[in-house]
Amino acid sequence: MPATGDGRAPGAADLPGAHDGAPVGHAPERPVTTGPATAAPPIPHPRSQAARVAGHGPRHPSHVAEADNLPSAVEAPDGGTAPLRLLVIEDDASDAQLIKAAVADSGTSIEIHWVRGLDQATQLLVPPSSASRRGRSRGTEFGCVLLDLASPADLPHPSDPSDGLEGLHELLRRAPHTPVVVLTDAAGAELGAAAVAAGAQDFLIKHETDGPLLARALRYAVERKRADESQRRLVEAELRGQENARLQRHLLPTPLLDGAGLSFTRRYRPGRRRALLGGDFYDAVRTDDGTVHVVIGDVCGHGPDEAALGVALRIAWRTLVFAGLTGEALLTTLQHVLEHERRSDEIFATLCMLVIEPDRAGTGLDSLGTGERARLYLAGHPAPLLLGRDHAPLTLPADLAGPALGLLPCHDGQAAWPAHEVELQPGWRLLLYTDGLIEGRVGAGSRRLGQDGLADLISDHQSAGLTRGRLVDSAIAEVEELNGGALTDDVAVLLLERNPVQLILG
């Protein structure tokens, strides 16, 4: 504890001598002379505190200090771990001295700060965040508070004057993260139990408490509060995680393909742990004229910023499609969105877009799947696989592919995405995917699976009779097995199939 002039704590002259080792609450027989209780002045600036305590000698760990002159820093006498800072709220000076004697008898390194009432204590227990917001210097951070329930609450408007715990209620409100031990007399044991139920960590009966018991109760209170705080933070983290999961789940698209006569199977796996959303994105919609628009894309990177950008691009794509844009005009506008939304000029996005026109030769579901044509647009993205029942999977041509969105400026004509016309035979199936599926390693070497490896893998699984969701799931499982573990990149896979039946989502 810091000394003040003659080596005694402020107000120490007001405290009578104490019998070392006496139980707390065992008052001495000689008269007690105490000074008038005064309100604590505002917390001084740290520089003034430093000036006040500079140059003083070593501090005794159980020295009692009036809270009017609190130290700005405390060290243990041996220069090791700082002692426990204990704030004692006790209006009786003789009881405060007996608490000091009990601490000295405990053999535990405890630094006592004494205030006469709750009003003084709550001024010192201003939360650090509130103090910093108001430009005030931070008060001393106490490891524990010892509150005598017999001390007057010192509050103009007590929260509940009928239960005897109004002082504790106010203390817990002002310092919710500081452990509290309450003192009561033998007749108030039930009140002590009620105090624990109200939020205190423990209670002690005065005439039954000696030094070792006091030290043990304080240690228990500190550890119990730490455990409670850890549990509280864990619950808050779980609630935040559930909220984030709900948010991310709602940001995943719901394809709008009613009346299209398509089977649409999708799988989505972010590369980030404990995330539901990554930089990959996809969507599929059917416009009023019967045209089906499908997109799959990949924003470079794996963090939450890339995930947010992927969502922005997907929503912009759907909006532009319903506004009537398609082809290069749509992709040019989407690149402008990317340029305005990305956090740096190095961010780009690959994209594959299919525009499937309806069969104009017939009307009704019976004619679906005949004579269909599709326009394929590639912006730095791997080409889809065309799956056939009588041939191995074929990679669609990528010779007309343009650059990824955001790599080249649109105004100088360098960024162009011409369409490749694709003939779709009856019963066609198209597999669209992001590069996370084909960049996994094959074995222990550096060889990657690649598009050809994926085509062979899909062919084997088709030969085994797998279709739709089972085909996609088994393919992803084998890719991970070949990689030797989970894929680190985001993965999105779409399997679009023509069916002359109602839309099937998988």
C-alpha positions in Angstrom: 0.0 0.0 0.0 1.3 3.5 -0.7 2.3 5.5 2.4 1.4 9.1 2.9 4.0 11.3 4.6 4.5 9.5 7.9 4.1 6.1 6.4 0.5 5.6 7.5 -2.5 5.3 5.2 -4.8 8.3 5.2 -7.3 8.1 8.0 -5.2 5.4 9.8 -5.1 7.6 12.9 -8.9 7.3 13.1 -8.6 3.5 13.5 -8.0 2.0 16.9 -5.4 -0.7 17.4 -6.4 -4.2 16.5 -5.7 -7.6 18.0 -4.0 -9.7 15.4 -5.9 -12.8 14.6 -9.1 -11.7 16.3 -12.3 -12.8 14.6 -14.0 -10.2 12.4 -16.7 -8.4 14.4 -15.0 -9.0 17.9 -14.8 -5.4 18.9 -12.1 -4.2 21.3 -13.1 -3.0 24.8 -11.5 0.5 24.7 -13.5 3.3 23.2 -13.4 4.0 19.5 -12.8 7.4 18.1 -13.6 7.9 14.5 -13.5 10.9 12.2 -16.5 12.1 10.3 -17.4 10.2 7.2 -16.8 12.4 4.1 -17.7 11.8 0.5 -14.8 10.8 -1.7 -13.6 13.6 -4.1 -13.6 13.0 -7.8 -11.1 10.5 -9.1 -7.9 12.5 -9.9 -6.0 12.5 -13.1 -3.5 9.6 -13.3 -0.5 12.0 -13.5 -1.6 13.6 -10.2 -1.9 10.1 -8.7 1.6 9.2 -9.9 3.0 12.4 -8.4 1.4 11.7 -5.0 2.8 8.2 -4.6 6.2 8.8 -6.2 9.2 8.3 -3.9 7.4 6.4 -1.1 8.8 3.2 0.4 7.6 -0.4 0.2 3.9 -1.2 0.8 2.5 -3.8 3.2 0.0 -6.0 1.4 -2.6 -5.8 4.2 -2.3 -2.1 4.9 -5.7 -0.3 5.2 -6.0 2.8 3.1 -8.9 5.3 3.0 -10.3 5.3 -0.6 -9.8 9.1 -0.8 -6.2 8.5 -1.9 -6.2 5.3 -3.9 -2.9 4.2 -5.6 -2.6 4.2 -9.3 -0.5 1.0 -9.3 0.3 -1.8 -6.8 3.1 -4.3 -6.7 3.7 -7.2 -4.4 6.5 -6.6 -1.8 8.7 -9.1 -3.5 8.1 -7.7 -7.0 6.1 -10.7 -8.0 2.4 -11.1 -8.6 0.3 -8.1 -7.4 -1.8 -8.9 -4.3 -5.6 -9.1 -4.4 -7.2 -5.7 -4.2 -10.0 -5.8 -1.7 -12.5 -3.0 -1.3 -14.0 -3.1 2.1 -17.4 -1.2 2.6 -17.7 -0.8 6.3 -19.0 2.2 8.2 -17.6 1.0 11.6 -13.9 1.9 11.9 -13.3 -0.8 14.6 -14.7 -3.5 12.3 -12.5 -2.3 9.5 -9.5 -2.6 11.7 -10.5 -6.1 12.7 -10.8 -7.0 9.0 -7.3 -5.8 8.6 -6.1 -8.0 11.5 -7.9 -11.0 10.0 -6.2 -10.4 6.7 -2.8 -10.1 8.4 -3.5 -13.4 10.2 -4.4 -15.2 7.0 -0.9 -15.1 5.5 -2.4 -14.1 2.2 -1.2 -11.2 0.1 -4.3 -8.9 0.2 -4.3 -5.1 -0.2 -7.2 -3.5 1.6 -9.0 -0.3 0.6 -11.6 1.0 3.0 -14.6 3.2 2.4 -17.3 4.1 4.8 -20.3 3.8 2.6 -21.7 2.5 -0.7 -21.8 6.0 -2.2 -18.0 6.3 -2.0 -17.6 2.7 -3.2 -19.8 3.1 -6.3 -17.8 6.2 -7.4 -14.7 4.0 -7.4 -16.3 1.1 -9.2 -17.3 3.0 -12.4 -16.9 0.5 -15.3 -13.7 1.2 -17.3 -15.7 1.5 -20.5 -18.0 4.2 -19.1 -15.0 6.0 -17.6 -13.2 6.1 -20.9 -16.3 7.2 -22.8 -16.7 10.2 -20.5 -13.0 11.1 -20.6 -12.5 10.2 -16.9 -9.5 8.4 -15.5 -10.0 4.8 -14.7 -10.6 3.9 -11.1 -8.7 1.1 -9.3 -9.8 -2.3 -10.5 -10.6 -4.3 -7.4 -10.4 -8.1 -7.3 -13.2 -8.4 -4.8 -15.6 -6.3 -2.6 -16.3 -7.1 1.0 -19.7 -5.5 1.9 -21.1 -5.3 5.5 -24.8 -5.6 5.0 -25.3 -3.6 8.3 -23.7 -0.6 6.6 -26.2 2.0 5.5 -27.0 1.8 1.8 -26.3 5.5 1.5 -28.7 5.8 -1.5 -31.4 8.4 -2.1 -33.7 5.9 -3.9 -32.9 2.3 -2.8 -34.1 -0.3 -5.2 -35.9 -2.4 -2.6 -35.8 -1.1 1.0 -37.8 -3.9 2.3 -35.4 -6.8 1.8 -32.3 -5.4 3.5 -30.2 -6.0 0.3 -30.7 -2.6 -1.3 -27.0 -1.8 -0.9 -26.0 -5.1 -2.6 -28.5 -4.5 -5.4 -26.9 -1.2 -6.2 -23.4 -2.5 -5.9 -24.2 -5.3 -8.3 -25.7 -2.8 -10.7 -22.7 -0.5 -10.6 -20.0 -3.3 -10.7 -21.6 -6.4 -12.3 -18.3 -8.0 -13.1 -16.7 -7.7 -9.6 -17.0 -10.5 -7.1 -18.8 -9.6 -3.9 -18.6 -11.3 -0.4 -21.1 -10.0 2.2 -20.7 -9.8 6.0 -23.6 -10.3 8.4 -24.1 -11.2 12.0 -25.3 -14.5 13.4 -28.9 -13.4 13.3 -28.6 -12.5 9.7 -27.5 -15.8 8.3 -30.7 -16.1 6.3 -30.0 -12.6 4.9 -26.6 -13.7 3.9 -28.1 -16.7 2.0 -30.5 -14.3 0.3 -27.6 -12.1 -0.7 -25.9 -15.1 -2.4 -29.2 -15.8 -4.2 -29.3 -12.1 -5.3 -25.8 -12.3 -6.9 -23.2 -12.2 -4.2 -20.5 -14.9 -4.4 -20.4 -15.8 -0.7 -21.4 -14.6 2.8 -19.5 -14.6 6.1 -20.8 -14.4 9.7 -18.7 -11.8 11.6 -18.0 -13.5 14.9 -17.3 -16.9 13.2 -14.8 -15.6 10.7 -11.0 -15.7 11.2 -8.2 -14.9 8.8 -7.9 -18.2 7.0 -11.7 -18.5 6.5 -11.8 -14.9 5.2 -8.9 -15.5 2.7 -10.5 -18.8 1.6 -13.9 -17.1 1.0 -12.3 -14.3 -1.0 -10.4 -16.8 -3.2 -13.6 -18.8 -3.7 -15.5 -15.6 -4.6 -12.9 -14.6 -7.2 -12.8 -18.0 -8.8 -16.6 -18.4 -8.8 -17.1 -15.0 -10.4 -14.5 -15.9 -13.0 -16.3 -19.1 -13.8 -19.6 -17.3 -14.0 -18.1 -14.7 -16.4 -16.7 -17.4 -18.5 -20.0 -19.2 -18.7 -21.7 -15.9 -19.5 -19.3 -15.2 -22.4 -19.8 -18.7 -23.6 -23.5 -18.3 -23.7 -23.2 -15.0 -25.4 -20.9 -16.5 -28.0 -23.3 -19.4 -28.6 -26.2 -16.9 -29.1 -24.1 -14.8 -31.5 -23.2 -18.0 -33.4 -26.8 -19.0 -33.7 -27.8 -15.5 -34.8 -25.0 -15.5 -37.4 -26.0 -18.9 -38.6 -29.6 -17.8 -39.1 -28.4 -14.7 -40.9 -26.1 -16.6 -43.2 -28.8 -19.3 -43.9 -31.2 -16.6 -45.0 -28.6 -15.1 -47.3 -28.4 -18.4 -49.3 -30.7 -18.2 -52.4 -34.0 -20.0 -53.0 -34.1 -20.7 -56.7 -37.2 -19.4 -58.5 -37.8 -22.1 -61.1 -41.5 -22.8 -60.8 -42.9 -24.1 -64.1 -39.5 -24.8 -65.6 -39.7 -28.6 -65.5 -36.2 -28.9 -64.0 -34.5 -30.8 -61.3 -32.1 -28.6 -59.4 -29.6 -30.1 -57.0 -27.2 -27.9 -55.1 -24.4 -28.3 -52.5 -22.6 -25.5 -50.8 -19.6 -25.9 -48.4 -17.7 -22.8 -47.2 -14.0 -23.2 -46.7 -14.1 -21.3 -43.4 -14.6 -23.2 -40.2 -18.0 -22.7 -38.4 -19.3 -20.7 -41.3 -22.4 -21.3 -43.5 -21.5 -18.7 -46.1 -18.3 -18.3 -48.2 -17.2 -16.3 -51.3 -18.9 -18.7 -53.7 -22.4 -17.8 -54.8 -25.1 -19.3 -57.1 -28.7 -18.6 -58.2 -31.3 -19.7 -60.7 -34.5 -18.0 -61.8 -37.1 -18.4 -64.6 -38.4 -15.2 -66.2 -41.9 -14.6 -67.5 -41.0 -15.6 -71.1 -39.9 -19.1 -69.9 -36.2 -18.5 -70.1 -34.1 -20.1 -67.3 -31.1 -18.1 -66.0 -28.4 -19.9 -63.9 -25.3 -18.4 -62.4 -22.5 -19.7 -60.3 -19.5 -17.6 -59.2 -16.5 -17.4 -56.9 -15.1 -14.3 -55.2 -11.4 -14.6 -54.6 -10.6 -15.1 -50.9 -12.3 -16.9 -48.0 -13.2 -14.3 -45.4 -16.4 -12.6 -44.3 -15.7 -9.7 -46.6 -15.6 -12.0 -49.6 -18.8 -13.7 -48.4 -20.6 -10.4 -48.2 -19.4 -9.4 -51.7 -20.6 -12.7 -53.1 -24.1 -12.1 -51.6 -24.1 -8.6 -53.1 -23.2 -9.9 -56.5 -25.8 -12.6 -56.4 -28.6 -10.2 -55.4 -27.5 -7.8 -58.1 -27.5 -10.6 -60.7 -31.0 -11.6 -59.8 -32.2 -8.0 -59.9 -30.6 -7.3 -63.3 -32.1 -10.5 -64.7 -35.6 -9.5 -63.7 -34.9 -6.0 -65.0 -34.4 -7.6 -68.5 -30.6 -7.5 -68.8 -28.7 -10.5 -70.1 -25.5 -11.5 -71.7 -22.6 -9.0 -71.9 -24.8 -6.1 -70.8 -25.6 -7.9 -67.5 -22.0 -8.9 -66.9 -20.7 -5.4 -67.6 -23.2 -3.9 -65.1 -22.2 -6.7 -62.6 -18.6 -5.7 -62.9 -19.5 -2.1 -62.0 -21.2 -3.4 -58.9 -18.1 -5.4 -58.0 -15.8 -2.4 -58.5 -17.9 -0.3 -56.2 -18.4 -2.9 -53.5 -15.0 -4.5 -53.2 -12.6 -3.4 -50.5 -9.5 -3.3 -52.7 -8.7 -3.2 -56.4 -7.1 -6.7 -56.2 -10.5 -8.4 -55.5 -12.0 -10.2 -58.5 -14.7 -12.8 -59.1 -15.1 -15.6 -61.6 -18.5 -16.4 -63.0 -20.4 -18.9 -65.2 -23.8 -18.0 -66.5 -26.2 -20.1 -68.5 -29.3 -18.7 -70.4 -31.5 -21.6 -71.4 -34.3 -20.7 -73.8 -37.5 -22.6 -73.8 -38.5 -25.0 -76.6 -40.5 -22.9 -79.1 -41.5 -25.9 -81.3 -44.2 -27.2 -78.9 -46.3 -26.2 -76.0 -46.9 -28.0 -72.8 -44.7 -30.3 -70.7 -44.7 -33.2 -73.1 -42.5 -31.2 -75.5 -40.0 -30.0 -72.9 -36.4 -31.2 -73.4 -36.5 -31.2 -77.2 -34.6 -28.7 -79.4 -33.4 -26.6 -76.5 -30.5 -24.2 -76.9 -28.4 -22.4 -74.2 -26.0 -19.5 -74.2 -22.9 -20.0 -72.1 -21.0 -17.1 -70.7 -17.7 -17.6 -68.9 -15.8 -15.0 -66.9 -12.6 -16.7 -65.8 -14.6 -19.6 -64.5 -14.3 -23.4 -65.2 -16.7 -24.6 -67.9 -19.6 -26.9 -66.8 -19.8 -30.6 -67.5 -22.5 -31.9 -69.9 -23.5 -35.3 -68.6 -25.0 -37.8 -71.0 -26.6 -41.2 -70.6 -24.8 -42.7 -73.6 -21.5 -40.9 -73.4 -18.9 -39.8 -70.8 -19.2 -36.3 -69.3 -18.0 -33.6 -71.7 -16.5 -30.3 -70.6 -18.2 -27.5 -72.5 -16.0 -25.4 -74.7 -14.2 -22.5 -73.0 -12.5 -20.9 -76.0 -14.8 -17.8 -75.9 -14.2 -17.3 -72.1 -13.6 -13.7 -71.0 -11.6 -12.4 -68.0 -12.8 -12.6 -64.5 -15.0 -9.7 -63.3 -12.9 -6.9 -61.9 -9.6 -7.8 -63.7 -9.9 -5.5 -66.7 -11.8 -2.3 -67.2 -14.9 -2.4 -69.3 -14.7 1.0 -70.9 -11.7 0.2 -73.1 -13.3 -2.9 -74.6 -10.8 -5.4 -73.1 -13.4 -7.0 -70.9 -15.7 -8.9 -73.2 -17.7 -12.0 -72.6 -19.1 -13.4 -75.8 -21.7 -16.2 -75.7 -21.1 -19.8 -76.7 -24.1 -21.5 -78.2 -24.8 -25.0 -76.7 -27.2 -27.6 -78.1 -29.1 -29.4 -75.3 -30.4 -32.9 -76.3 -33.4 -34.5 -74.6 -32.7 -35.6 -71.0 -29.7 -33.3 -70.7 -27.8 -32.8 -67.4 -25.4 -30.0 -66.6 -23.0 -29.9 -63.7 -21.8 -26.4 -62.7 -19.1 -26.0 -60.0 -16.5 -23.7 -58.5 -12.8 -24.3 -58.7 -12.7 -25.5 -55.0 -14.0 -28.8 -56.3 -11.2 -29.4 -58.9 -8.2 -27.8 -57.0 -8.0 -30.5 -54.4 -4.8 -32.6 -54.4 -4.7 -36.1 -55.7 -2.5 -38.2 -53.3 0.5 -36.9 -51.4 2.1 -35.1 -54.3 1.3 -31.7 -55.8 -1.0 -32.9 -58.6 -4.5 -31.5 -58.7 -7.7 -33.2 -59.7 -8.5 -30.8 -62.5 -11.4 -30.8 -64.9 -10.4 -34.0 -66.6 -10.1 -35.8 -63.3 -13.5 -34.6 -62.2 -15.0 -35.8 -65.5 -13.5 -39.2 -65.0 -14.7 -39.3 -61.4 -18.3 -38.3 -62.3 -18.3 -41.0 -65.1 -17.4 -43.7 -62.6 -20.1 -42.7 -60.2 -22.7 -42.5 -63.0 -21.7 -46.0 -64.1 -22.5 -47.1 -60.5 -26.1 -45.9 -61.0 -25.9 -42.8 -58.8 -28.0 -39.8 -59.8 -29.0 -36.4 -58.5 -28.1 -35.7 -54.8 -26.4 -39.1 -54.4 -24.2 -38.4 -57.4 -23.1 -35.0 -56.2 -22.6 -36.1 -52.6 -20.5 -39.2 -53.6 -18.4 -37.0 -55.9 -17.6 -34.5 -53.2 -16.8 -37.3 -50.8 -14.3 -38.9 -53.2 -12.7 -35.5 -54.0 -12.1 -35.0 -50.2 -10.8 -38.5 -49.9 -8.3 -38.0 -52.7 -7.3 -34.7 -51.1 -6.6 -36.4 -47.8 -9.0 -34.4 -45.9 -11.6 -31.6 -46.1 -11.2 -29.1 -48.9 -9.9 -25.7 -47.8 -11.5 -23.7 -50.5 -15.2 -22.8 -50.8 -17.2 -25.4 -52.9 -20.4 -24.8 -54.7 -21.9 -27.5 -57.0 -25.1 -27.3 -59.1 -26.7 -30.2 -61.0 -29.4 -29.0 -63.4 -31.4 -31.6 -65.2 -34.3 -31.5 -67.7 -37.4 -33.3 -66.5 -40.8 -33.2 -68.1 -42.2 -33.1 -64.5 -42.7 -30.7 -61.7 -39.6 -28.9 -60.5 -37.5 -31.0 -58.1 -35.1 -29.3 -55.7 -32.3 -31.3 -54.0 
